Amino acid sequence: MKSPVVVCAGIVTVDAVYLIKGALEEGLKHRASHSYLTTGGCALNAAHAIASLGGQAFLSGVVGDDIFGKFVRDELKALRIDGRYLTERAGEATAHSAVLVDANGERTIINHRSENLYEIGAARVDLQKASGVLVDTRWPKGAVDLVEAARSVGIPCVVDAEAPVNHAAEALRGATHVAFSEQGLADFAGGADADALSRAAASLRAWVCVTRGSSSVLCHDGQTLSEVPAFKVKAVDTLGAGDVWHGAFTLALCEGYGELEAVTRANAAAALKTTRIGGGSPLPCKNEVENFLRETVSCH
């Protein structure tokens, strides 16, 4: 059987990451115990996860014609991501971030992105052989383009709904699945609890969930509220874990898993990602996720 083809559309960045041993203190210098330069952004990280988990990943996004844009294109080949739908904008700088990761694995991100960079829609994408689409709310015009294209061919379309979300409302209302962060759900429905998720499900008429970091994921299929436990691991680097979650969830849907099982698999992939430091460390592969799930089930 052929691997599912998933098109990911959204923000693409380059991240300079610094791991520090203590807490951040304002006005002081901090010595990093480890540092690395890596590609980032929701769509690219999700595409990387999909490729690592055995899917075929295509990336739609925008970069500038600078050294960071070249770095992204070169890295895509190594990550086995097809970048044919990536757009390069002359005279613009590729989005980039400084990321500080503390001793608990929690990250603080400082991002710079030109306001003009993502003021265009997505390049025309051929979805005839695609199994699903994943978009994020950081690129509203691109998200709408891909959601409409996915609907026209009848394939699943997942929205990674991080705040702010209301400027991407058209994409949310066209999606088959909307995965909110707590901040995204609060922005859309005025809260981040089960009642807010129920309101979102009724408003969007789609399957919805809210991811809550190391806590369980709340899900709503329009009629029933469900809760899928998270896996407890020792986190050392949480950067990109949410993006891995969205990529793994979308891929699992495209592989034929039901939503709740797809959430479980996404929880496992994201948990495994947090146990390793980025910048050269590979993302979880399919066999690792399968083994992790088997070992976890056998322990309960």
N, C-alpha and C positions, 0 to 999 in steps of 0.2 A: 504494500500500500504506500502511495506517495505521501510525503510529509505535507501537512497543511501549509498553505501560503497565507501569511498575515501581513497586511500593510499597516505600518505605524506612521502616524502623522502628528507632528507637533514640534515643540521647541528642541533645538539642538545646541549644545554648549560644549565648551572646553573648560574643565575644572582643574584648578590647582589646589590640591588637598594637603592639609597639614594635620597630623595627629599629635595632640599634646597630652601630657600625663596628668596635669592638674586641671583645676577650674580656670576659666578665663577671668582675668582681673583687668579692669579698665585702666588704661594708662601705663601698663607694664609690658615689657618684652616677654615673649614666650618662646622657648626653644622646642622645636618639633622633634618628636622621637622618630618620626617617619614622614615622608612626603612623596607625592607623586603627581604627575600631570596625566590627565585622562580625558577621554570624551565623556560627555554627560548630556543631561537633558532628558526629559521624560520619555520622548519617543525613541531616542537612540538607545537609552538604557533598556527599554522594553523590547526593542528589536534585538538587542544583544541577548537578552534572556531567552527570547523565542528561538534564536539560532542555537544557543547553548542547550536548550531543551529538545532539540531535534526538529524544530519547524523551519520553514523557509521564510526569512524576514526581509521585507522591503521597507525602505525609509523614505518618507516624504517630509521635507522641511526646508529651511532656508539658512544659508551661511553667507558670510561676506567673502570678498576676494582678497582676504588677508592670510597671514601665516597660520592663523587658527583654522581658517576654512580648509587650507591644504592639509593640516594635521587631521581634521575630521575625515576628509576623503581618503587619506592614506590608511587611517585606522579602520575604516569600514571594511576594507579588504581583509585585514587580519581578523576581524570579528565575524566574518562570513555574512555580512549584511549587504544586500543589494541596494546601492545608492543611486539608481538611475532616475529616481523621482526627486532627488535633492536639487534645489534651485540655488544658484550662486548669484548674489546681487553685487554689481560693481559699485565700488565706493563706499560700501558698508562694512562694519566690523562684525565678525562672528560673535554671538553671545558668549560671554565667559564669566567664570565665577571663582571666587576664593572660598574655600570650604575648610572650616575648622572643626575637627572631630575630637571630643573630649575623652577622658578615660573610660566613660560608660558607653562609648560608641555613639553618643548623640552628636548631631552635626548642626553647625551654624553656617548659613550660606549668605554670601554677599555677591549679588549678581549684577552684571552690567549688560544691558541689551538696548540697542538703538531702537527708538520708537518707530523708525521707518522700516526696520528689517522685516517685520512680519505684517506689513500693510498690504500684502498681496495674497491671492488665493493659492491653492495647491496646483502644482503641475498636473496635467491630465494623466490620470492613472488608469491602467487597464486592469479591471477587476474580474474579467471573465474566468480566470483560473484561480482567483483568490478564494480562500475559505472564510476570511473574516477581516475586519478592520478595527484598529484601535486608534483613537484620537484623544488629544488632550485640550483643555480649555485655554492654554497659553497662546494658542494660534487659532482664534475664532474663525477666521475666514477659511483657513485650511480645513478645520474641523467640519464646517458646514459642507464644503465641497466633497469631502470623503464620505460623510454621512449620507448625503444625497446619492452619491454614486453607489454606495453599499445597498441602500434601499432599492435602487433601480434593478439590482441583480439578485436581491433577496438573500443576502448573507448577513451574519451577525455583525453588529457594530457596537463596540464598547466605547464609552466615554470615561476617561480618567478625569473626574470632576473635582479639581482643586480650586480653591478660592483665588480670584473672584470667578464666579460661574455665570452670573446673570448676563454678562456681555456675550456669552456663548449659549444663550438659552435656546436658540434655534437648533443647534447641534444636539443639545440634551433632549429636546422634544422629538427629534427624529431617530434617536438611538434605540436599539433593542435592549441594551444593558447600560446602566449608569452606575459607576463605582465612585462614590463620594469619599473624600477625606472628611474628617470631622469639621475642619474649617470650611470645606466646600458645602457640606450639608447645612451648616449654620448660615452660610451666606444665602443658600437657596431657600431653606425652610424655616429659618429663625431658631434653630436648635440643632443639637447633634445627638439626640436620644431616639428611642424607638418611636415616639409620637411624631417627631420631625421626619423620620424615615417613612412612616406611614403616609404623612402628608405629601411627601415627595413622590411616593409610588402612585398615589391617587392623581396627582397633578400631571405626572409624566406618562402615566399608563404604560410603564415599562418595568422590567425587573430592575430593582435597585438594591444597593448595599452601601454600608459605610465601614471603611477600614479604620481601625483605632490603634495603630501602632502595635504594641505587644499584647493588646487586649483582643478579645473575640471580635469577629466580624458580624455585624447585624445585617440581615438580608430580608427583603420583602418582595414577594412575587405578585403583588396586587391584591392578594387575599390573606396570605399567611406570613407572619413574622417568624423568622428563624435566626438562630445564633450558632455560629461555627467557631469553635475554640481555636485560639492561636497556640503555637508550639513554643514552649519555654526553652530558650537556649541562652548561652553566654554571648551577648553581642559585643563585638569589638569595633564594628564600623557599619552604621546604619545607612550611610549615603547610598542612595539608589535602591534601597530595599522596596520602597513603595512602587517604583517603576518596574522592578522585577516581578512584584506581585501582579501588576496589571498585565504584563506580558504573559506570565504563566497562566493567569486566569483566562485571557483571550485565547491562548493556544489550546487550553483544555476544552473550552467550548467548541473550538474548531475540530478537536479530536473526537467529539461526540459525548463528552461527559456532561451530566446535568449540572445546573448552576451550583448546588451545594457541594458536590464533589469537586467541581472546578475551584471553588473557594478553598477547600481543604488542600488541594494540590498547590494553589497559589500561596497559601499560608506556609506550606512546607518549603517551597522554593525561596520565599522571602526570608524565612528564618535561617535557612542554610547560608544565604548571602551575607547575613549580618555576622556570621561566625568567622569571616575571613576579611582581611584588609584588602582593599581594592588596589588598583595600579599594578597590574600584572597577575593578580590572583584570578583564576577563571571563575566564572559564574557557575552555579550548580548545573549539572547535566541531568538528563532524564534518569539515568541509572541511579545517581545519587539521591534524587527525589524519591524514586521507587523504594530504594533501600531504607531511606529515612522513614518513610511512611510505614513500611513493614516492621521496622524496629520499634517505632513509636507505638504501633498497635499491639505488638507482642508484649510491651511493658505495661499494658493496662488490662 
